[in-house]
């Protein structure tokens, strides 16, 4: 029996992957000036959506996998495949960077951090399997604990550093315990995949989420005295959580008539993993031919188009590999 594809999930996977690519492209001027109090610009506001790239990835995976009855063997296989894929392609990317900078010493196991979210998802699968043996309230107890720390504690820290930028904020005060906060997104995806909500809820989540993120941008940029880093720094915050939930609820049930654009979105969604993997490789290669690529600033529309190009090309590479005997390198 062929499983029916849900277009909304393909759209979410494609959007999440594109957000990650757009964030990694960089090359955008958000208007930060040294020594001047920073207020978010329109471009910074629009680019806030890129913080949802990895969180949407976790959320969609939660919607598709949490409620499935995986036994220990299937769980171990999925986790093992994720770890293998992350390590293998991480090593390839690192080798390219080593060759690019003519520094082979860069290639170490400790440097294979590019696909950290795949490592995280692997152990999330294991944790979810273990929690399946306990009453359901145990799962939600973990979620509640993680929402308190680091999500709510992060917001408290944002208020503190907004009031007093000279206070010292500890590293653990923001990221929590490793990437355990990702479980909140995983279980949020499972919950809202089966939950009917009022039509106004997703838009309310998006508006409030963006407002909280704008506050965070202002607080963190002026606290760190540098341009707000964005993505990974913002993942365990209430703003990103609400924005992610809002986007997920809004798009998960969306559908429209068959056309080239719909087929394109399905194509991207079907190759979302390949987009995550190969855009880093393509950027590493491109950087070898562009001098001082990290210091280049372009018009946001041009960066947007470059991100679409990276996304499409990465999906094409993924599709080609999936049609060869090397398809196991992309199979979870």
C-alpha positions as CSV (number, residue, x, y, z in Angstrom):
1,X,0.0,0.0,0.0
2,X,1.4,3.4,-1.1
3,X,1.3,6.0,1.6
4,X,-0.5,9.2,0.7
5,X,1.7,12.2,0.8
6,X,0.4,15.2,2.7
7,X,1.2,18.3,0.8
8,X,1.2,20.5,3.9
9,X,4.1,18.5,5.4
10,X,6.0,18.7,2.1
11,X,5.6,22.4,2.2
12,X,6.7,22.7,5.8
13,X,9.8,20.5,5.1
14,X,10.7,22.6,2.0
15,X,10.2,25.9,3.9
16,X,12.3,24.7,6.9
17,X,15.1,23.7,4.6
18,X,14.9,27.0,2.7
19,X,15.0,29.0,6.0
20,X,18.2,27.1,6.9
21,X,19.8,27.8,3.5
22,X,18.8,31.5,3.6
23,X,20.3,31.9,7.1
24,X,23.6,30.3,6.1
25,X,23.8,32.5,3.0
26,X,24.4,35.5,5.2
27,X,25.6,38.5,3.1
28,X,22.8,40.7,4.4
29,X,23.2,44.0,6.2
30,X,20.9,44.3,9.2
31,X,22.0,47.8,10.0
32,X,24.1,47.2,13.1
33,X,26.7,49.9,13.8
34,X,29.4,49.7,16.5
35,X,28.8,52.0,19.4
36,X,25.2,52.9,18.3
37,X,22.1,51.6,20.1
38,X,20.6,49.0,17.8
39,X,16.9,48.9,16.8
40,X,15.8,46.1,14.4
41,X,15.5,47.1,10.8
42,X,12.9,45.8,8.3
43,X,15.4,43.4,6.8
44,X,16.2,42.0,10.3
45,X,12.4,41.6,10.9
46,X,12.0,39.6,7.7
47,X,15.0,37.5,8.3
48,X,13.6,36.5,11.8
49,X,11.7,33.8,10.0
50,X,15.0,32.0,9.4
51,X,15.3,31.2,13.1
52,X,12.5,28.6,12.4
53,X,14.5,26.5,10.1
54,X,15.7,23.8,12.5
55,X,12.8,24.1,14.9
56,X,10.3,23.4,12.0
57,X,12.5,20.5,11.1
58,X,12.1,19.0,14.6
59,X,8.4,19.9,14.6
60,X,7.6,18.2,11.3
61,X,9.6,15.1,12.3
62,X,7.5,15.0,15.5
63,X,4.3,15.1,13.6
64,X,5.4,12.3,11.3
65,X,7.2,9.9,13.8
66,X,6.3,10.4,17.5
67,X,3.0,8.5,17.3
68,X,4.3,5.7,15.2
69,X,4.8,2.4,17.0
70,X,8.5,1.9,16.5
71,X,10.1,-1.1,18.2
72,X,13.6,-1.0,19.6
73,X,15.1,-2.4,16.4
74,X,13.5,0.2,14.2
75,X,14.3,3.0,16.6
76,X,18.0,1.9,16.7
77,X,18.2,1.7,12.9
78,X,16.7,5.2,12.4
79,X,19.0,6.7,15.0
80,X,22.0,4.8,13.6
81,X,21.2,6.0,10.0
82,X,20.9,9.6,11.2
83,X,24.3,9.4,13.0
84,X,26.0,7.8,10.0
85,X,24.6,10.4,7.5
86,X,25.6,13.3,9.8
87,X,29.1,11.9,10.3
88,X,29.7,10.9,6.7
89,X,28.5,14.2,5.0
90,X,30.0,16.3,7.8
91,X,33.4,14.7,7.1
92,X,32.9,15.4,3.3
93,X,32.1,19.1,4.0
94,X,35.0,19.4,6.5
95,X,37.4,17.9,3.9
96,X,36.3,20.5,1.3
97,X,36.9,23.2,3.9
98,X,40.3,21.7,4.7
99,X,41.3,21.7,1.0
100,X,39.9,25.2,0.5
101,X,42.1,26.6,3.3
102,X,44.9,24.2,2.6
103,X,44.7,23.0,6.2
104,X,44.1,19.3,6.6
105,X,44.4,19.6,10.4
106,X,40.9,21.1,10.3
107,X,39.6,17.6,9.6
108,X,38.9,16.1,13.1
109,X,35.9,14.3,14.6
110,X,35.4,17.2,17.0
111,X,34.9,19.5,14.1
112,X,32.0,17.6,12.5
113,X,29.4,19.8,14.0
114,X,27.6,21.0,10.8
115,X,24.7,18.6,11.1
116,X,24.2,18.8,14.9
117,X,20.5,18.8,14.5
118,X,20.7,15.3,13.0
119,X,22.7,14.1,16.0
120,X,20.0,15.7,18.2
121,X,17.1,14.1,16.3
122,X,18.8,10.7,16.6
123,X,18.8,10.8,20.4
124,X,15.3,12.3,20.4
125,X,14.1,9.2,18.7
126,X,15.7,7.1,21.5
127,X,14.3,9.3,24.2
128,X,10.8,9.1,22.6
129,X,11.1,5.3,22.5
130,X,12.0,5.2,26.2
131,X,9.2,7.6,27.2
132,X,6.7,5.4,25.3
133,X,6.9,2.9,28.2
134,X,5.8,5.5,30.7
135,X,2.4,7.2,31.2
136,X,1.7,9.9,28.7
137,X,1.9,12.6,31.5
138,X,5.7,11.8,31.8
139,X,6.2,13.0,28.3
140,X,4.3,16.2,28.9
141,X,6.1,16.6,32.3
142,X,9.4,16.6,30.3
143,X,8.0,19.2,27.9
144,X,6.8,21.4,30.7
145,X,10.2,21.2,32.5
146,X,12.0,22.2,29.2
147,X,9.5,25.1,28.6
148,X,10.5,26.4,32.0
149,X,14.2,25.8,31.4
150,X,15.5,27.1,29.0
151,X,12.5,28.7,27.2
152,X,11.0,30.8,30.0
153,X,14.4,31.4,31.7
154,X,15.7,32.7,28.4
155,X,13.0,35.3,28.2
156,X,13.7,36.3,31.8
157,X,17.4,36.7,30.9
158,X,16.4,38.8,27.9
159,X,14.5,41.1,30.2
160,X,17.5,41.3,32.5
161,X,20.0,42.1,29.8
162,X,17.6,44.6,28.2
163,X,17.4,46.5,31.5
164,X,21.1,46.1,32.4
165,X,23.4,45.2,29.4
166,X,26.4,44.9,31.7
167,X,25.1,41.9,33.6
168,X,27.0,38.6,32.9
169,X,24.7,36.0,31.4
170,X,26.0,32.4,31.8
171,X,26.1,30.2,28.7
172,X,23.9,27.6,30.4
173,X,21.4,30.3,31.0
174,X,20.5,30.3,27.3
175,X,21.0,26.9,25.7
176,X,19.9,24.7,28.6
177,X,21.1,21.1,28.6
178,X,22.7,20.4,25.3
179,X,19.9,20.5,22.7
180,X,17.2,18.9,24.8
181,X,14.9,21.9,24.1
182,X,14.4,20.3,20.7
183,X,12.1,17.7,22.3
184,X,9.6,20.6,22.9
185,X,9.4,21.1,19.1
186,X,9.2,17.4,18.5
187,X,6.2,16.8,20.8
188,X,4.6,20.1,19.7
189,X,4.5,18.7,16.1
190,X,2.9,15.5,17.3
191,X,0.3,17.4,19.4
192,X,-0.7,20.0,16.9
193,X,-0.7,17.5,14.0
194,X,-3.9,16.0,15.5
195,X,-5.3,19.1,17.2
196,X,-8.0,21.3,15.7
197,X,-7.6,25.0,16.6
198,X,-9.4,28.2,15.8
199,X,-8.2,29.8,12.5
200,X,-7.0,32.9,14.4
201,X,-4.6,30.9,16.7
202,X,-1.7,30.4,14.2
203,X,-1.7,34.0,13.2
204,X,-1.8,35.1,16.8
205,X,1.2,32.8,17.5
206,X,3.1,34.2,14.6
207,X,2.4,37.9,15.6
208,X,3.3,37.3,19.3
209,X,6.3,35.2,18.3
210,X,7.7,37.9,16.0
211,X,7.1,40.5,18.7
212,X,9.1,38.5,21.3
213,X,11.9,37.9,18.8
214,X,12.1,41.6,18.0
215,X,12.5,42.3,21.7
216,X,15.2,39.6,21.9
217,X,17.0,41.1,18.9
218,X,17.1,44.4,20.6
219,X,18.2,43.0,24.0
220,X,20.9,40.6,22.7
221,X,22.4,42.8,20.1
222,X,22.9,45.7,22.5
223,X,24.1,43.2,25.2
224,X,26.7,41.5,23.1
225,X,27.6,44.7,21.2
226,X,27.5,42.9,17.9
227,X,24.9,41.9,15.2
228,X,22.3,39.5,16.6
229,X,23.5,36.0,15.6
230,X,20.0,34.6,15.1
231,X,19.3,31.0,14.4
232,X,20.9,28.6,16.9
233,X,21.0,31.3,19.6
234,X,17.2,31.9,19.2
235,X,16.1,28.3,19.1
236,X,15.2,27.8,22.8
237,X,13.2,31.0,23.2
238,X,9.4,31.6,23.5
239,X,9.5,33.8,20.4
240,X,10.8,31.0,18.2
241,X,8.5,28.5,19.8
242,X,5.4,30.5,19.1
243,X,6.5,31.5,15.6
244,X,7.3,27.8,14.8
245,X,3.9,26.6,16.1
246,X,2.1,29.3,14.3
247,X,3.7,28.5,10.9
248,X,3.2,24.7,11.5
249,X,-0.5,25.0,12.3
250,X,-1.1,27.4,9.4
251,X,0.6,25.4,6.7
252,X,0.1,21.7,7.8
253,X,-3.4,21.5,6.2
254,X,-2.8,23.8,3.2
255,X,-3.3,22.4,-0.3
256,X,-4.2,23.7,-3.8
257,X,-4.7,22.5,-7.3
258,X,-1.9,20.7,-9.2
259,X,0.5,23.1,-10.9
260,X,4.3,23.4,-11.5
261,X,4.7,25.3,-8.2
262,X,3.0,22.6,-6.2
263,X,5.1,19.9,-7.9
264,X,8.2,22.0,-7.2
265,X,7.3,22.3,-3.5
266,X,6.7,18.5,-3.3
267,X,10.1,18.0,-5.0
268,X,11.8,20.1,-2.4
269,X,10.0,18.5,0.5
270,X,10.9,15.0,-0.8
271,X,14.5,16.1,-0.9
272,X,14.6,18.2,2.3
273,X,17.3,16.1,3.9
274,X,19.5,16.5,0.8
275,X,19.0,20.3,0.9
276,X,20.2,20.4,4.6
277,X,23.2,18.2,3.6
278,X,24.3,19.6,0.3
279,X,23.8,23.3,0.6
280,X,26.8,23.4,3.0
281,X,28.9,21.5,0.6
282,X,27.9,23.8,-2.3
283,X,28.7,26.9,-0.2
284,X,32.1,25.5,0.8
285,X,32.9,24.9,-2.9
286,X,31.6,28.4,-3.9
287,X,33.6,30.0,-1.2
288,X,36.8,28.6,-2.7
289,X,36.2,30.8,-5.8
290,X,35.0,34.0,-4.1
291,X,37.6,36.0,-2.2
292,X,36.5,37.2,1.2
293,X,33.0,35.7,0.7
294,X,32.1,36.1,4.3
295,X,32.5,39.9,4.1
296,X,30.4,40.4,1.1
297,X,27.0,42.3,1.5
298,X,24.3,42.0,-1.2
299,X,20.8,43.3,-1.6
300,X,18.3,41.1,0.3
301,X,16.4,40.2,-2.9
302,X,19.7,38.9,-4.5
303,X,20.5,36.9,-1.4
304,X,17.0,35.5,-1.5
305,X,17.4,34.4,-5.1
306,X,20.9,32.9,-4.3
307,X,19.2,30.9,-1.5
308,X,16.6,29.6,-3.9
309,X,19.4,28.6,-6.3
310,X,21.3,26.7,-3.5
311,X,18.1,25.1,-2.4
312,X,17.1,23.9,-5.8
313,X,20.5,22.7,-6.8
314,X,20.9,20.8,-3.5
315,X,17.5,19.1,-4.1
316,X,18.6,18.1,-7.6
317,X,21.8,16.6,-6.3
318,X,19.8,14.7,-3.7
319,X,17.3,13.4,-6.3
320,X,20.1,12.2,-8.5
321,X,21.9,10.4,-5.7
322,X,18.6,8.8,-4.6
323,X,18.3,7.2,-8.0
324,X,21.7,5.5,-7.8
325,X,23.1,2.7,-5.6
326,X,24.4,5.5,-3.3
327,X,20.8,6.2,-2.2
328,X,21.5,4.6,1.2
329,X,23.6,7.7,2.0
330,X,20.4,9.7,2.2
331,X,18.1,7.1,3.7
332,X,16.8,7.5,7.3
